[in-house]
Amino acid sequence: MSDRPATPSEFIDHLAMVTSAIGNGPLDGALETKLNTDFPAEGDWFSKAVSLCRKGVEDGWLCGREAGGIKFGRAVAAGDATHRFSIDVVEMNDVVGPHHAHPAGEIDLIMPLDRAAEFDGRGAGWLVYAAGSAHCPTVANGCALVLYLLPEGAIEFTRQ
């Protein structure tokens, strides 16, 4: 039994708006454009997502583990409530994370905590990796929270 607080339904419901909009289409550049248009970094949905994530870290139900200078944790397992996506959040500050592959793709919501912070060279907003892609996740120029959605929770940590 875990003493980590449960993920609030408000967080799950907020993210379900996005996972519902994603549907069953491919994880590709068109989806990235759609997410950045429909849920922009300057919009209310994004602002609430940042607030929920910051509160989650503060309250201990997000990013409850730490390794290699990265705070991380799975907030929601893949299931019906999130349209078969898992939800994970990491907090990274000028660090390169472990190499991993995305068998079914990965959708990242980049939330800079420091204005200049970038994840994989990108500022605030959405970044979509296609199925079969891989990378060493990197945050530069400060600290950022990155929320990532994984179809069926699929991720493979690899050696480069």
Backbone bond lengths (Angstrom), bond angles and torsions (degrees), N, CA, C in turn:
res aa  C-N    CA-C-N  psi(-1)  N-CA   C-N-CA  omega(-1)  CA-C   N-CA-C  phi
1 M - - - 1.454 - - 1.524 108.81 -
2 S 1.311 117.36 135.66 1.458 123.56 -177.42 1.520 110.08 -94.69
3 D 1.343 115.56 145.89 1.451 118.79 174.76 1.534 110.39 -98.14
4 R 1.338 116.72 8.33 1.451 121.74 175.44 1.521 108.39 -71.13
5 P 1.337 117.35 133.03 1.464 119.15 177.71 1.534 111.01 -59.12
6 A 1.311 116.01 148.71 1.463 121.31 179.09 1.524 110.54 -68.52
7 T 1.307 115.91 149.15 1.460 121.19 175.43 1.529 108.47 -68.64
8 P 1.325 117.44 124.95 1.473 119.97 -178.00 1.527 112.72 -65.28
9 S 1.314 116.40 145.34 1.463 120.99 178.85 1.525 110.97 -62.55
10 E 1.313 118.54 -29.20 1.468 121.34 178.02 1.535 110.46 -59.82
11 F 1.325 116.99 -40.35 1.467 121.98 178.20 1.527 110.02 -65.58
12 I 1.327 116.08 -48.55 1.467 120.76 -179.23 1.522 110.31 -61.15
13 D 1.310 117.89 -46.10 1.462 121.91 -179.74 1.530 111.58 -62.37
14 H 1.332 116.12 -38.93 1.466 119.82 -179.64 1.534 110.34 -64.88
15 L 1.314 116.93 -44.23 1.465 120.46 179.86 1.519 111.54 -71.69
16 A 1.330 117.46 -28.86 1.464 120.84 179.15 1.529 111.59 -63.72
17 M 1.329 117.44 -24.98 1.463 119.31 174.72 1.530 110.24 -59.88
18 V 1.318 116.17 -39.59 1.466 121.05 179.72 1.519 110.88 -76.06
19 T 1.323 117.39 -47.46 1.466 118.64 -177.14 1.521 110.92 -62.95
20 S 1.316 117.83 -32.23 1.460 121.13 175.33 1.519 110.67 -66.34
21 A 1.335 116.75 -42.38 1.467 121.28 -179.49 1.530 112.10 -67.44
22 I 1.331 117.27 -27.09 1.463 120.80 -179.64 1.521 110.34 -67.50
23 G 1.312 116.24 -41.93 1.459 120.20 -179.76 1.518 111.81 66.45
24 N 1.323 116.04 -149.22 1.465 121.64 -176.50 1.518 113.01 -107.67
25 G 1.318 117.88 13.37 1.461 121.27 -178.65 1.518 111.56 -72.44
26 P 1.324 115.65 173.97 1.463 120.12 -179.55 1.528 111.87 -69.36
27 L 1.320 115.77 150.88 1.457 121.64 172.80 1.527 105.60 -88.23
28 D 1.343 114.51 104.28 1.459 119.88 -173.43 1.528 110.42 -153.02
29 G 1.320 116.00 -172.89 1.457 121.68 -179.29 1.515 113.45 -61.37
30 A 1.327 117.31 -34.69 1.464 119.94 178.45 1.531 110.64 -64.81
31 L 1.329 116.96 -39.26 1.465 120.29 177.25 1.526 109.88 -66.02
32 E 1.327 117.51 -42.24 1.463 120.74 178.25 1.527 110.58 -58.20
33 T 1.323 117.02 -44.51 1.464 121.12 177.98 1.524 110.88 -62.41
34 K 1.327 116.88 -43.88 1.469 121.63 179.06 1.532 110.88 -59.81
35 L 1.329 117.26 -47.28 1.457 120.03 -178.55 1.527 111.43 -64.63
36 N 1.334 116.87 -41.59 1.468 120.04 179.41 1.520 112.14 -69.17
37 T 1.324 117.70 -22.47 1.464 122.16 176.35 1.525 110.94 -85.01
38 D 1.329 116.63 -46.96 1.465 120.94 -174.54 1.530 113.77 -80.91
39 F 1.336 116.90 -28.22 1.471 122.39 -178.69 1.534 108.97 -132.07
40 P 1.356 117.35 61.46 1.464 120.85 -171.63 1.531 113.82 -69.70
41 A 1.324 114.63 156.78 1.466 121.45 179.35 1.525 112.18 -60.69
42 E 1.323 117.19 -23.64 1.469 120.97 -179.41 1.525 112.03 -91.04
43 G 1.318 117.48 0.84 1.459 120.54 -172.27 1.517 115.50 -96.49
44 D 1.309 114.30 172.45 1.464 122.05 -179.04 1.530 112.57 -65.66
45 W 1.345 117.57 -40.53 1.458 119.82 -179.53 1.523 109.97 -59.94
46 F 1.329 116.76 -46.67 1.465 121.92 -179.21 1.533 110.51 -62.29
47 S 1.320 116.34 -45.49 1.467 121.02 -179.73 1.529 111.04 -58.00
48 K 1.326 116.07 -42.92 1.467 119.38 179.16 1.529 110.38 -68.06
49 A 1.327 117.75 -38.30 1.467 120.73 178.05 1.527 110.38 -60.25
50 V 1.328 117.20 -44.37 1.470 121.16 178.35 1.524 109.78 -60.83
51 S 1.314 117.02 -46.23 1.470 120.85 -179.86 1.525 111.52 -60.92
52 L 1.326 116.57 -44.67 1.470 120.29 179.12 1.527 111.34 -62.81
53 C 1.319 116.49 -41.13 1.475 119.60 179.88 1.526 111.24 -68.26
54 R 1.310 117.00 -44.23 1.473 119.36 178.82 1.532 110.58 -60.48
55 K 1.324 116.21 -42.61 1.467 120.05 178.55 1.524 110.25 -65.85
56 G 1.319 117.47 -38.30 1.461 121.15 178.06 1.513 112.91 -61.60
57 V 1.320 116.71 -40.55 1.471 120.70 177.07 1.523 108.99 -65.83
58 E 1.317 115.56 -46.34 1.468 121.45 -179.35 1.536 111.53 -60.61
59 D 1.331 116.65 -40.95 1.462 121.49 -177.22 1.529 113.49 -84.83
60 G 1.328 117.11 -10.79 1.461 120.74 174.67 1.513 116.88 92.12
61 W 1.337 118.42 5.67 1.463 118.67 177.26 1.523 111.85 -94.78
62 L 1.320 117.71 -4.29 1.467 122.68 171.79 1.520 108.99 -123.23
63 C 1.322 115.31 147.00 1.469 122.74 173.55 1.525 112.00 56.04
64 G 1.310 116.62 42.35 1.459 121.52 -176.47 1.514 115.33 -80.33
65 R 1.321 117.63 -5.07 1.466 121.39 179.32 1.523 108.00 -118.19
66 E 1.337 116.00 159.95 1.464 119.19 179.67 1.515 109.62 -147.04
67 A 1.342 114.59 138.27 1.462 122.23 175.21 1.516 108.25 -157.09
68 G 1.305 116.06 137.51 1.458 120.78 176.40 1.513 113.97 58.74
69 G 1.328 117.61 30.39 1.452 121.10 -179.75 1.514 114.37 78.99
70 I 1.330 117.43 10.57 1.457 122.19 179.80 1.519 108.83 -117.09
71 K 1.322 115.87 126.64 1.460 120.62 173.12 1.521 106.69 -92.30
72 F 1.330 117.28 137.88 1.458 119.64 -173.88 1.512 111.62 -154.79
73 G 1.318 115.28 169.25 1.452 120.83 174.09 1.513 111.39 169.72
74 R 1.306 114.74 149.99 1.464 121.98 175.53 1.518 107.04 -87.00
75 A 1.319 115.91 119.88 1.457 121.37 -179.65 1.520 111.89 -85.69
76 V 1.358 115.57 -35.35 1.454 120.58 -175.85 1.524 108.61 -144.77
77 A 1.317 116.96 126.88 1.462 121.08 174.82 1.531 108.77 -73.41
78 A 1.322 115.60 155.12 1.467 120.19 177.57 1.532 109.16 -59.65
79 G 1.311 115.63 132.25 1.466 119.62 179.91 1.506 111.28 -171.97
80 D 1.310 115.13 -175.98 1.459 120.88 -176.02 1.529 112.77 -62.33
81 A 1.330 117.73 -37.16 1.469 120.69 -176.87 1.516 112.48 -61.22
82 T 1.334 116.56 -27.82 1.463 121.20 -178.95 1.523 111.68 -116.78
83 H 1.334 115.71 24.21 1.464 121.89 174.25 1.526 111.91 57.02
84 R 1.338 115.33 39.86 1.478 124.78 174.99 1.534 113.80 75.17
85 F 1.332 117.51 15.41 1.463 121.36 173.47 1.520 109.35 -101.14
86 S 1.328 116.89 141.59 1.462 119.98 167.23 1.527 106.77 -88.68
87 I 1.330 115.50 159.56 1.461 121.28 178.26 1.517 107.64 -126.36
88 D 1.324 115.56 120.34 1.456 122.89 176.30 1.519 108.36 -122.44
89 V 1.326 117.11 153.87 1.457 121.68 175.79 1.521 108.00 -135.66
90 V 1.339 115.01 136.65 1.456 121.57 174.75 1.523 109.00 -123.25
91 E 1.318 115.48 149.99 1.460 121.69 170.10 1.514 106.23 -116.94
92 M 1.328 115.86 120.98 1.464 121.45 -175.99 1.522 108.89 -129.51
93 N 1.327 115.66 140.81 1.459 121.51 -179.47 1.522 108.87 -133.21
94 D 1.335 116.22 102.48 1.465 122.16 179.37 1.528 111.64 47.75
95 V 1.324 115.72 59.89 1.460 120.54 -175.40 1.530 110.18 -146.57
96 V 1.330 114.51 152.23 1.457 121.55 173.68 1.519 107.52 -104.91
97 G 1.319 116.26 126.12 1.454 121.96 -178.20 1.517 112.37 -87.91
98 P 1.322 116.21 178.13 1.470 120.97 -177.61 1.529 112.42 -71.76
99 H 1.318 114.75 140.76 1.459 120.67 178.59 1.526 109.41 -61.66
100 H 1.324 114.95 136.92 1.462 119.63 177.10 1.524 110.26 -152.81
101 A 1.316 114.12 159.59 1.464 121.87 179.70 1.520 109.78 -112.83
102 H 1.325 114.07 155.37 1.461 122.29 -179.39 1.525 108.40 -116.00
103 P 1.330 118.06 90.97 1.463 119.80 -177.43 1.531 113.19 -56.10
104 A 1.333 116.86 -36.18 1.465 120.91 -178.80 1.528 112.08 -115.51
105 G 1.336 117.15 6.40 1.456 122.07 -178.64 1.519 112.08 102.60
106 E 1.323 114.82 173.01 1.469 122.07 -179.66 1.524 108.05 -148.92
107 I 1.322 116.08 138.10 1.461 122.32 177.48 1.522 107.02 -118.23
108 D 1.328 116.61 120.60 1.461 121.95 -175.72 1.527 111.51 -110.54
109 L 1.313 115.78 133.78 1.457 122.70 171.61 1.527 106.26 -107.24
110 I 1.319 116.41 111.53 1.463 122.55 -174.87 1.522 108.82 -94.25
111 M 1.345 114.86 122.57 1.460 121.63 -177.27 1.530 109.10 -125.85
112 P 1.340 118.19 87.75 1.463 119.83 -179.75 1.529 111.40 -62.09
113 L 1.327 115.59 131.02 1.463 120.21 172.80 1.525 109.59 -90.08
114 D 1.325 115.81 -27.88 1.458 122.55 170.43 1.528 106.50 -106.41
115 R 1.298 117.44 135.05 1.467 122.60 -171.72 1.527 113.55 -49.18
116 A 1.333 118.10 -41.49 1.470 121.44 -174.69 1.528 113.62 -87.75
117 A 1.321 117.60 -4.82 1.466 120.37 -175.81 1.527 111.17 -61.35
118 E 1.332 114.96 139.58 1.462 121.99 178.30 1.516 109.78 -132.99
119 F 1.316 115.23 145.07 1.459 122.75 174.18 1.518 107.34 -110.23
120 D 1.322 116.27 120.94 1.469 121.80 -178.16 1.528 110.77 49.35
121 G 1.343 115.45 41.06 1.456 121.47 176.41 1.516 115.67 79.93
122 R 1.313 117.25 9.05 1.471 121.07 -176.83 1.527 110.70 -122.93
123 G 1.337 115.52 142.86 1.453 122.10 176.59 1.522 111.08 -87.04
124 A 1.309 115.69 -158.33 1.466 122.40 -175.26 1.526 111.97 -55.05
125 G 1.328 115.02 135.65 1.455 121.23 177.50 1.515 111.87 134.69
126 W 1.320 115.16 -159.09 1.458 122.75 -174.28 1.528 111.54 -104.61
127 L 1.322 115.39 143.83 1.459 123.48 175.11 1.528 106.66 -136.32
128 V 1.328 116.98 128.12 1.461 121.24 -177.29 1.523 109.74 -116.29
129 Y 1.330 115.73 128.00 1.463 122.73 173.70 1.525 108.05 -105.69
130 A 1.319 116.03 132.25 1.462 122.10 -178.57 1.525 111.43 -72.87
131 A 1.319 115.25 162.27 1.465 121.34 174.62 1.525 109.13 -56.11
132 G 1.338 115.78 136.80 1.452 122.00 179.04 1.511 114.38 87.09
133 S 1.323 118.20 -3.03 1.466 120.94 179.09 1.531 110.34 -78.29
134 A 1.328 115.34 166.74 1.469 121.40 178.57 1.523 108.55 -153.35
135 H 1.329 115.98 156.37 1.472 119.83 177.38 1.521 110.63 -167.22
136 C 1.333 114.48 169.67 1.458 122.94 166.72 1.528 104.48 -104.10
137 P 1.328 118.82 104.64 1.470 120.22 -177.18 1.529 110.13 -61.29
138 T 1.324 115.11 131.87 1.458 120.28 -172.90 1.524 110.59 -132.90
139 V 1.324 116.27 127.78 1.454 121.19 170.83 1.520 107.40 -111.87
140 A 1.335 115.66 128.07 1.458 122.60 179.69 1.525 109.29 -126.70
141 N 1.312 115.92 158.44 1.468 124.09 175.04 1.524 113.22 68.17
142 G 1.336 116.95 30.79 1.451 119.12 176.64 1.510 113.29 129.52
143 C 1.322 114.72 -158.24 1.459 122.36 -174.06 1.527 110.55 -108.88
144 A 1.335 115.13 141.75 1.460 120.74 177.30 1.519 110.14 -144.18
145 L 1.313 115.15 150.35 1.450 122.04 165.51 1.529 106.14 -96.36
146 V 1.312 116.18 138.27 1.461 120.48 175.51 1.523 107.20 -129.30
147 L 1.319 115.11 120.29 1.455 121.86 176.12 1.517 106.12 -98.25
148 Y 1.323 116.66 130.93 1.457 116.93 178.38 1.514 111.82 -129.02
149 L 1.319 112.04 140.53 1.457 122.84 179.63 1.518 107.91 -105.33
150 L 1.330 115.86 128.25 1.463 121.29 179.62 1.524 109.31 -120.97
151 P 1.345 117.89 121.77 1.463 119.13 175.90 1.529 110.24 -57.76
152 E 1.316 116.34 125.67 1.478 123.23 -178.74 1.532 112.49 57.82
153 G 1.324 117.94 15.83 1.465 121.79 178.99 1.519 114.12 72.48
154 A 1.331 117.52 15.40 1.468 121.98 -172.92 1.518 113.31 -76.60
155 I 1.335 115.64 121.88 1.462 123.51 174.48 1.520 107.15 -151.58
156 E 1.320 116.27 144.75 1.468 121.29 179.23 1.513 108.59 -130.09
157 F 1.327 116.43 111.35 1.458 120.06 175.03 1.525 107.89 -76.85
158 T 1.311 115.19 132.76 1.460 122.19 -171.23 1.512 110.94 -130.39
159 R 1.311 114.54 168.50 1.473 120.41 170.40 1.496 107.16 -103.39
160 Q 1.292 115.33 139.60 1.454 119.36 -178.59 1.494 111.55 -87.75
